[in-house]
Amino acid sequence: MPPARVNEGKATRYHRLKRRTGLLAAVAGGTVLLTLLASGTSAEIRNVVVQLVADLGLPPAWRQAGVVAAYTACVWAVLEGVLLPVRFFQGFVLEQRYALLRIAAVRWVSGHLKRVALSGIVVAVAAVVVSLSLATWPAWWWVVSGGTFAAATIILTNLAPVCLIPLLYSVRPMTRVRLTERLATLAERAGVSAPRVDECAVGATTRRAHATLVGLGPVCRILLSDTLLADYSDDEIEVVLAHELGHHVHRDVWQLMAFELSVALLALLVGGWTMVRLGGVFGVAGTGDVAGLPLLALGAGGMVAAAAPFGHALSRRHERRADLFAIRMTRNPMAFISGLRRLGAQNLVEERPSRLVELLCHRHPPLYRRVAAARRAEAALQS
């Protein structure tokens, strides 16, 4: 008899719409960049920006960086402006329709604009790094850029628990003494120095529940949402924490970062090749022309999209291993199964996606497979 399904009809419809709007956003974004190139608008933006930066009288060493940053900010504003309706439907309308979001439209728009601004700063800095690397190390620019991005990722990952996440969410140390002691004992049994466990207040914004491992080394934190702490038993919370400790023990974060660095290097190579090969078609005057950056972005984005299924496969492998680690550490497969099913229902998880959807889109194994694996682990423990 097949296992009971969790909200499958509703979850399937939700995720189908999410995938379609995500694909629409990707196609629309690519179309915007191609239109800027083909219409000559990219070159016009470059000309305006070059004149504005020249009028500022910046030192020569800063002039190129200023041009690239200003150009990128303009293109980013155009891109996100065009995509705003799709982002609004995907991030607000769809989430409200399926009762996953608890905020008003005005607050969502405000938060979205803040995220767009922060993302724009990151993109502008990345564009400056790539542009200066192209100009200074034309043969090895992709290695320099990739290495810089890797170092920045490590720094930001370490800063996230102490600086970045508190800017976006209310985070506080968990106050449930018995549960805190129980989780600390579990971490000690797992052979790791007990990472700090904090409560992340998200209940006023969403009904989703989650646990997340953030940071590296001594600043590592485990964040448990207030929705998880309010609605789940101590046994279920312990198993969830054990799963996150499994990621820590197996150094999954480092493995994913190594994979992402490899993809970034390949993406930069493909992006540079695209700019060289197709730049003349769009009137781009070589790799030093800032107006050609959309071509680099299109080539690099295509490479990232092509590599995504391999990253998802690695992530699913990590999740399966962390599941088994959690069951072996707690010896409580029933709590694991009940917690997994409750999270699936609460977060509207698609229990039985098609094999193709799983391979292309899912970072976690399907829910029914995780439950089946837990039952096999339960039988092994009892034998």
C-alpha positions in Angstrom: 0.0 0.0 0.0 1.6 3.4 -1.0 2.3 5.9 1.8 -0.3 8.6 2.5 0.3 11.7 0.5 0.7 15.1 2.1 -1.3 17.9 0.5 -0.1 16.5 -2.9 -2.8 18.2 -5.1 -2.4 21.6 -3.5 1.4 21.3 -3.3 1.7 20.1 -6.9 -0.3 23.1 -8.2 1.7 25.5 -6.1 5.1 24.2 -7.2 4.1 24.0 -10.8 3.2 27.7 -10.7 6.4 28.5 -8.9 8.4 26.7 -11.6 6.5 28.4 -14.4 6.9 31.9 -13.0 10.6 31.1 -12.3 11.1 30.1 -16.0 9.2 33.2 -17.1 11.4 35.4 -15.0 14.6 33.8 -16.5 13.3 34.1 -20.1 12.1 37.7 -19.5 15.5 38.6 -17.9 17.4 37.2 -20.8 15.1 39.0 -23.3 15.7 42.3 -21.5 19.5 41.9 -21.7 19.3 40.9 -25.4 17.0 43.9 -26.1 19.4 46.3 -24.4 22.2 44.9 -26.6 20.4 44.7 -29.9 18.7 48.1 -29.6 21.9 49.9 -28.8 20.5 50.9 -25.4 23.4 49.3 -23.6 25.9 51.4 -25.6 23.8 54.5 -24.9 23.7 53.8 -21.2 27.5 53.3 -21.3 28.0 56.7 -23.1 25.8 58.6 -20.5 27.6 56.9 -17.6 31.1 57.6 -19.0 30.2 61.3 -19.3 28.7 61.5 -15.9 31.7 59.8 -14.3 34.1 62.1 -16.2 32.2 65.1 -14.9 32.8 63.9 -11.3 36.5 64.3 -11.8 37.4 60.9 -10.2 41.1 59.9 -10.2 42.0 57.6 -13.2 42.4 54.6 -10.9 38.8 55.0 -9.8 37.2 56.0 -13.1 36.8 52.6 -14.7 35.4 51.1 -11.5 32.9 54.1 -11.3 31.8 53.6 -14.9 31.3 49.8 -14.4 29.4 50.3 -11.1 27.1 53.0 -12.5 26.4 51.1 -15.7 25.6 47.9 -13.7 23.3 49.8 -11.4 21.4 51.3 -14.4 21.0 47.9 -16.1 20.0 46.3 -12.8 17.3 48.9 -12.2 15.9 48.3 -15.7 16.0 44.6 -15.3 14.3 44.5 -11.9 11.8 47.1 -13.0 10.7 44.9 -15.9 10.6 41.8 -13.7 8.7 43.4 -10.8 5.2 42.1 -11.9 6.6 38.5 -12.1 8.4 38.9 -8.8 5.2 40.2 -7.2 3.1 37.3 -8.5 5.7 34.7 -7.5 6.7 36.2 -4.1 3.4 37.7 -2.9 0.3 36.7 -4.9 1.2 33.0 -5.1 2.3 32.9 -1.4 -0.9 34.6 -0.3 -3.1 32.3 -2.4 -1.6 29.3 -0.7 -1.7 30.8 2.8 2.1 30.8 3.2 2.6 34.5 3.6 1.2 36.7 6.5 2.1 40.2 5.4 0.4 43.0 3.4 1.4 43.9 -0.1 3.0 47.2 0.9 5.3 45.5 3.4 6.2 42.8 0.8 7.1 45.5 -1.8 9.2 47.4 0.8 11.1 44.2 1.6 11.5 43.3 -2.0 13.0 46.7 -2.9 15.4 46.4 0.0 16.5 43.0 -1.3 16.8 44.4 -4.9 19.0 47.2 -3.6 21.3 44.9 -1.6 21.5 42.5 -4.6 22.3 45.4 -6.9 25.2 46.4 -4.7 26.6 42.8 -4.8 26.1 42.6 -8.6 27.8 46.0 -9.1 30.8 45.0 -7.0 31.0 41.6 -8.9 30.9 43.5 -12.2 33.7 45.8 -11.1 35.9 42.8 -10.1 35.3 41.1 -13.4 36.0 44.3 -15.4 39.2 45.2 -13.6 40.4 41.6 -13.8 39.8 41.6 -17.6 41.8 44.8 -17.9 44.7 43.7 -15.6 45.0 40.0 -16.2 43.5 39.3 -19.6 44.7 35.7 -19.7 43.8 34.7 -16.2 41.0 37.1 -15.3 38.5 34.3 -14.7 40.8 32.7 -12.1 41.3 36.0 -10.3 37.6 36.8 -10.4 36.6 33.3 -9.3 39.1 33.4 -6.5 37.9 36.8 -5.3 34.3 35.5 -5.4 35.3 32.4 -3.4 37.0 34.5 -0.7 34.0 36.9 -0.6 31.6 33.9 -0.2 33.6 32.5 2.7 33.7 36.0 4.4 30.0 36.5 3.9 29.2 33.0 5.1 31.0 33.8 8.3 29.5 37.2 8.7 25.9 35.9 8.0 25.1 34.6 11.5 26.5 37.7 13.4 25.9 40.6 11.0 23.7 39.8 8.0 20.8 37.6 9.2 20.1 39.9 12.3 19.6 42.7 9.8 16.8 40.8 8.1 15.3 38.8 11.0 14.8 39.0 14.8 17.2 36.4 16.2 17.7 35.6 19.8 19.2 32.8 21.9 16.7 30.0 22.6 15.2 30.3 26.0 13.9 26.8 26.6 16.5 25.5 29.0 15.7 21.8 29.0 15.5 21.7 25.2 18.7 23.7 24.9 20.5 21.2 27.3 19.1 18.3 25.3 20.3 19.7 22.0 23.8 20.5 23.5 24.1 16.9 24.7 23.1 15.7 21.2 25.8 17.9 19.6 28.4 16.5 22.1 27.4 12.9 21.2 27.8 13.8 17.6 31.4 14.8 18.3 31.2 18.4 17.5 31.6 21.5 19.7 28.0 22.5 20.3 27.1 25.2 17.9 24.9 28.0 19.3 21.2 27.4 18.7 19.1 30.5 18.1 15.5 31.2 17.6 14.6 33.1 14.4 11.3 35.0 14.5 9.5 34.5 11.2 6.0 33.6 12.4 4.7 37.2 11.8 5.7 36.9 8.2 5.2 33.3 7.1 3.7 30.0 8.4 6.6 28.0 7.1 8.8 26.2 9.7 12.5 25.5 9.1 15.9 24.8 10.6 19.1 26.1 9.0 22.8 25.7 9.6 24.6 29.0 8.9 28.2 30.1 9.2 31.5 28.3 9.4 33.8 27.3 12.2 33.5 29.2 15.5 30.6 31.4 14.3 28.5 28.5 13.2 24.9 28.8 14.2 21.8 26.7 14.0 18.6 28.8 13.5 15.3 27.3 14.4 12.2 29.2 13.4 9.8 30.2 16.0 7.1 28.4 14.0 9.1 25.2 14.5 9.6 25.7 18.2 6.0 26.5 18.8 4.4 23.6 17.0 6.7 20.6 17.2 7.6 18.2 20.0 11.0 18.1 21.6 11.7 14.8 20.0 10.9 16.2 16.5 13.0 19.3 17.1 15.9 17.1 18.3 15.8 15.0 15.1 15.7 18.2 13.0 18.8 19.5 14.9 20.5 16.1 14.4 19.9 16.5 10.6 21.5 19.9 10.6 24.4 18.5 12.7 24.8 15.9 10.0 25.5 18.6 7.5 28.1 20.1 9.9 29.8 16.8 10.6 30.1 15.9 6.9 31.3 19.3 5.9 28.5 19.7 3.4 28.8 23.5 3.3 32.4 23.3 2.2 31.6 20.7 -0.5 28.8 22.8 -1.9 31.1 25.9 -1.9 33.8 23.9 -3.8 31.2 22.8 -6.3 29.9 26.4 -6.7 33.4 27.7 -7.2 34.0 25.2 -10.0 30.7 26.3 -11.6 31.6 30.0 -11.2 35.0 29.4 -13.0 33.3 27.6 -15.9 30.6 30.3 -16.0 33.1 33.1 -16.2 35.0 31.3 -19.0 31.8 30.7 -21.0 30.7 34.3 -20.3 34.0 35.7 -21.5 33.9 33.5 -24.6 30.3 34.7 -25.4 31.4 38.3 -25.1 34.4 37.8 -27.4 32.5 35.8 -30.0 29.2 37.8 -30.1 30.4 41.2 -29.1 31.0 42.4 -32.7 27.4 41.5 -33.6 26.1 44.0 -31.0 28.7 46.6 -31.5 30.7 45.8 -28.4 34.3 47.1 -28.7 36.1 44.1 -27.1 36.2 42.8 -23.5 37.1 46.2 -22.1 33.7 47.7 -23.3 31.3 47.8 -20.3 28.4 47.7 -22.7 29.3 44.0 -23.3 28.7 42.9 -19.8 25.1 41.8 -20.5 26.7 39.3 -23.0 29.0 38.0 -20.3 26.0 37.7 -17.9 24.0 35.8 -20.5 26.8 33.3 -21.2 27.6 32.8 -17.5 23.9 32.5 -16.6 23.4 29.8 -19.2 26.4 27.8 -17.7 25.0 28.2 -14.2 21.6 27.0 -15.4 23.1 24.0 -17.1 25.1 23.1 -14.0 22.1 23.5 -11.6 20.9 19.8 -11.9 24.3 18.6 -10.8 24.3 20.9 -7.8 20.8 19.6 -6.9 22.0 16.0 -7.2 24.9 16.8 -4.8 22.5 18.5 -2.4 20.1 15.6 -2.5 23.0 13.3 -1.6 23.9 15.5 1.4 20.2 15.5 2.5 20.0 11.7 2.4 23.2 11.3 4.4 22.0 13.9 6.9 18.7 12.1 7.3 20.4 8.8 8.1 22.8 10.6 10.5 19.8 12.1 12.4 18.1 8.7 12.8 21.3 7.0 13.9 22.1 9.7 16.4 18.6 9.9 18.0 17.5 6.4 17.3 14.1 7.8 16.9 12.9 7.2 13.4 9.2 7.7 14.3 10.0 11.3 15.5 11.9 11.9 12.2 9.0 10.6 10.1 6.3 12.6 12.0 8.4 15.7 11.9 9.1 15.3 8.2 5.5 14.8 7.4 4.4 17.8 9.5 7.0 20.0 7.8 5.9 18.7 4.5 2.3 19.7 5.2 3.2 23.1 6.8 5.7 24.1 4.1 3.6 22.7 1.2 6.2 20.3 0.0 5.6 18.4 -3.2 5.6 14.8 -2.1 5.8 13.0 -5.4 7.3 15.1 -8.1 8.0 13.6 -11.5 11.5 12.1 -11.9 12.3 14.9 -14.4 11.2 17.6 -12.0 13.1 16.0 -9.2 16.3 15.9 -11.3 16.0 19.5 -12.6 14.5 21.4 -9.7 14.7 19.6 -6.3 17.5 20.1 -3.7 15.9 17.6 -1.4 14.8 14.0 -2.1 11.0 13.6 -2.5 9.2 13.3 0.8 8.0 9.7 0.1 11.6 8.5 -0.5 12.8 10.2 2.7 10.0 8.5 4.6 10.8 5.1 3.0 14.5 5.5 3.8 13.6 6.3 7.4 11.4 3.1 7.6 14.3 1.0 6.3 16.6 2.6 8.9 14.0 1.9 11.6 14.0 -1.8 10.6 17.8 -1.9 10.7 17.8 -0.5 14.2 15.3 -3.1 15.4 17.1 -6.0 13.8 
